[in-house]
Amino acid sequence: MNLTNSPTLSTALSVADPVFWLGCSLLLVAMSLTAVFVVSMPVVMELARAARSAEKLLDTLNRELPATLESIRLTGSDLGDLQKDVNRGVKSAVNVVEQVDRGFTATKQQVDRAQMTTRGFIVGTKAAIQAFRDSGKQKK
């Protein structure tokens, strides 16, 4: 029996046979998948590390965030109280300034009246002296 003329061997080794190309394609697909798997392993390991890190961060936020938010809320409340106190202080200062202004106005009016009274007194005194002199001249 001649092996080279055998129909089964010649068809199994033929490059034109579709089964040969199917086998080559499957081999190339397997090699490609293996390469992708090998390359993706470091990426998957980094993703796992990032997930653990994110989990730790979220745990920390879960523990710390409520206390921080409460502190912020209390600070806001304290700022509101402080604003009310400052507003009261400003209103009190405005009232004091208005009282001082009214006192200055009243003092100015009193000074004006005193000046007018003093002028009237001086004019009256001069008139009296003049009248007294004139009456003394008429007697002579």
C-alpha positions as CSV (number, residue, x, y, z in Angstrom):
1,M,0.0,0.0,0.0
2,N,1.3,3.3,-1.0
3,L,0.8,6.1,1.6
4,T,1.3,9.1,-0.6
5,N,-1.4,8.0,-3.0
6,S,-3.8,7.3,-0.2
7,P,-6.9,9.6,-0.4
8,T,-7.2,10.1,3.4
9,L,-3.6,11.3,3.9
10,S,-3.6,13.6,0.9
11,T,-6.9,15.3,1.9
12,A,-5.8,15.7,5.6
13,L,-2.6,17.5,4.6
14,S,-4.0,19.5,1.8
15,V,-3.8,23.3,2.2
16,A,-6.9,23.7,0.2
17,D,-8.9,21.7,2.6
18,P,-11.4,23.8,4.7
19,V,-10.8,21.7,7.8
20,F,-7.2,22.7,7.7
21,W,-8.1,26.3,7.6
22,L,-10.7,25.8,10.4
23,G,-8.0,24.2,12.5
24,C,-5.6,27.0,11.8
25,S,-8.3,29.6,12.6
26,L,-9.1,27.9,15.9
27,L,-5.5,27.8,16.8
28,L,-5.0,31.5,16.0
29,V,-8.2,32.3,18.0
30,A,-6.9,30.3,21.0
31,M,-3.5,32.0,20.8
32,S,-5.2,35.4,20.6
33,L,-7.5,34.7,23.5
34,T,-4.4,33.5,25.5
35,A,-2.6,36.7,24.6
36,V,-5.5,38.8,25.6
37,F,-5.9,36.9,28.9
38,V,-2.2,37.3,29.7
39,V,-2.2,41.0,28.9
40,S,-5.5,41.6,30.8
41,M,-4.3,40.0,34.1
42,P,-2.3,43.0,35.3
43,V,-5.2,45.2,34.4
44,V,-7.7,43.0,36.4
45,M,-5.3,43.0,39.3
46,E,-5.0,46.8,39.3
47,L,-8.8,47.0,39.1
48,A,-9.1,44.8,42.1
49,R,-6.6,46.9,44.0
50,A,-8.5,50.1,43.0
51,A,-11.7,48.5,44.1
52,R,-10.2,47.7,47.5
53,S,-8.9,51.3,47.8
54,A,-12.3,52.7,46.8
55,E,-13.9,50.4,49.4
56,K,-11.5,51.7,52.1
57,L,-12.3,55.3,51.0
58,L,-16.0,54.7,51.2
59,D,-15.7,53.2,54.6
60,T,-13.7,56.2,55.8
61,L,-16.3,58.5,54.3
62,N,-19.1,56.5,55.9
63,R,-17.5,57.0,59.3
64,E,-16.3,60.6,59.0
65,L,-18.8,62.3,56.8
66,P,-21.8,62.3,59.2
67,A,-19.7,63.9,62.0
68,T,-18.3,66.5,59.5
69,L,-21.8,67.3,58.2
70,E,-23.0,67.7,61.8
71,S,-20.1,70.1,62.5
72,I,-20.9,72.1,59.4
73,R,-24.5,72.3,60.4
74,L,-23.6,73.5,63.9
75,T,-21.2,76.0,62.4
76,G,-23.9,77.4,60.2
77,S,-26.2,77.7,63.2
78,D,-23.5,79.4,65.2
79,L,-22.9,81.8,62.3
80,G,-26.6,82.6,62.2
81,D,-26.6,83.4,66.0
82,L,-23.4,85.5,65.5
83,Q,-25.1,87.4,62.7
84,K,-28.1,88.1,64.9
85,D,-25.8,89.4,67.7
86,V,-23.9,91.6,65.3
87,N,-27.1,93.0,63.9
88,R,-28.3,93.8,67.4
89,G,-24.9,95.5,68.1
90,V,-25.1,97.5,65.0
91,K,-28.7,98.6,65.7
92,S,-27.6,99.6,69.2
93,A,-24.6,101.6,67.9
94,V,-27.0,103.3,65.4
95,N,-29.3,104.3,68.2
96,V,-26.4,105.7,70.2
97,V,-25.2,107.7,67.2
98,E,-28.7,109.0,66.6
99,Q,-28.9,110.0,70.3
100,V,-25.6,111.8,70.2
101,D,-26.7,113.5,67.0
102,R,-29.9,114.7,68.6
103,G,-27.8,115.9,71.6
104,F,-25.6,117.9,69.3
105,T,-28.6,119.4,67.5
106,A,-30.2,120.3,70.8
107,T,-26.9,121.8,72.1
108,K,-26.5,123.8,68.9
109,Q,-30.0,125.2,69.3
110,Q,-29.3,126.1,72.9
111,V,-26.1,127.8,71.9
112,D,-27.9,129.7,69.1
113,R,-30.6,130.8,71.7
114,A,-27.9,131.8,74.2
115,Q,-26.1,133.9,71.5
116,M,-29.3,135.6,70.6
117,T,-30.1,136.3,74.2
118,T,-26.6,137.5,74.8
119,R,-26.8,139.8,71.7
120,G,-30.1,141.1,73.0
121,F,-28.7,141.7,76.4
122,I,-25.6,143.5,75.0
123,V,-27.8,145.6,72.7
124,G,-30.2,146.4,75.5
125,T,-27.3,147.3,77.8
126,K,-25.8,149.6,75.2
127,A,-29.2,151.2,74.7
128,A,-29.6,151.7,78.4
129,I,-26.1,153.2,78.7
130,Q,-26.8,155.4,75.7
131,A,-30.2,156.4,77.2
132,F,-28.6,157.1,80.6
133,R,-25.9,159.3,78.9
134,D,-28.5,161.1,76.9
135,S,-30.6,161.7,80.0
136,G,-27.5,163.0,81.8
137,K,-26.7,165.4,78.9
138,Q,-30.2,166.8,78.9
139,K,-30.0,167.6,82.6
140,K,-26.9,169.7,82.2
